[in-house]
Amino acid sequence: LAVFDSSPMSTYRVLVEKLDARVKGAWWQGYHNAQVEGLIDQGRRCADDMARAALYAQAYNVMQTDPAWLTLYNPIRITGIAGHHPGFVLGSDAVLDVTQLSQVFDG
């Protein structure tokens, strides 16, 4: 049994490949919502990053009232690092970005 989520680390690609009925990407599972698709289109045409993020957030808010799928589990992710790294925050994607770690030498 393999349990994984191969979602790309791109809001646009998740919205289009998984949720846009007009595209029917590889992971599309039959979801259709014209309001969500309209917000995707507006975001696609928007050059301003903050405005586009707000449009995509609106799309996700619509999907909270009309969910595309039911989440059956939420995996627990454990990440460990050694040393002292003040201010380090693990990203929401749970990928350890070592370029964000301060250099600490023991001894």
C-alpha positions in Angstrom: 0.0 0.0 0.0 1.4 3.3 -1.0 0.0 6.5 0.6 1.4 9.7 -0.8 0.4 13.1 -2.1 2.2 14.1 -5.3 0.8 17.6 -5.3 3.1 20.1 -7.0 4.4 22.9 -4.8 2.4 25.4 -6.9 -1.0 26.8 -6.0 -1.8 27.4 -9.6 -1.0 23.8 -10.7 -3.0 22.3 -7.8 -6.0 24.4 -8.8 -5.7 23.7 -12.5 -4.6 20.1 -12.5 -6.8 18.8 -9.7 -9.8 21.1 -9.7 -10.5 22.7 -13.1 -13.0 20.6 -15.0 -12.1 22.4 -18.2 -8.6 21.0 -18.0 -9.2 17.6 -16.5 -5.6 17.1 -15.5 -4.0 13.8 -14.5 -5.3 14.1 -10.9 -8.8 15.6 -11.7 -11.5 13.5 -10.1 -14.7 15.0 -11.6 -15.0 18.2 -9.6 -16.8 21.1 -11.3 -17.5 24.5 -9.8 -17.9 27.4 -12.2 -17.2 30.0 -9.4 -13.9 28.3 -8.6 -13.0 28.2 -12.3 -13.8 31.9 -12.6 -11.5 32.7 -9.7 -8.7 30.6 -11.3 -9.1 32.5 -14.5 -9.0 35.9 -12.7 -5.8 34.7 -10.9 -4.3 33.5 -14.2 -4.7 37.0 -15.7 -3.5 38.9 -12.6 0.2 40.1 -12.6 0.2 41.3 -9.0 1.3 38.5 -6.6 -0.8 39.7 -3.6 -3.9 40.2 -5.6 -3.5 36.8 -7.3 -3.0 35.1 -3.9 -6.2 36.8 -2.6 -8.1 35.4 -5.7 -6.8 31.9 -5.0 -7.7 32.2 -1.3 -11.2 33.1 -2.4 -11.3 29.9 -4.6 -10.2 27.8 -1.6 -12.9 29.5 0.6 -15.5 28.6 -2.0 -14.2 25.0 -1.9 -14.6 24.9 1.8 -18.4 25.1 1.3 -18.3 22.8 -1.8 -15.4 20.4 -1.1 -13.8 18.7 -4.0 -12.9 15.7 -1.9 -13.1 14.4 1.7 -9.8 14.3 3.6 -9.6 10.9 5.3 -6.4 11.4 7.1 -3.7 14.0 8.0 -0.2 12.4 8.2 2.0 13.3 11.0 5.4 14.5 9.8 8.5 14.5 12.0 11.6 16.4 11.1 14.8 16.6 13.2 17.8 18.9 13.0 20.8 19.0 15.2 22.5 22.2 16.6 21.1 25.5 17.6 19.1 27.3 15.0 17.4 30.4 16.5 14.4 31.6 14.5 14.2 28.5 12.3 10.6 27.7 11.2 9.7 24.6 9.3 7.7 25.5 6.2 4.1 24.3 5.7 5.3 21.8 3.1 7.4 20.1 5.8 10.5 20.2 3.5 13.6 21.0 5.4 15.4 23.9 3.6 18.9 23.7 4.9 19.8 27.0 3.3 17.6 28.6 6.0 19.7 27.2 8.9 22.3 29.2 10.7 25.8 27.7 10.8 26.5 26.3 14.2 29.7 24.4 15.0 29.9 22.2 18.1 33.2 22.5 19.8 
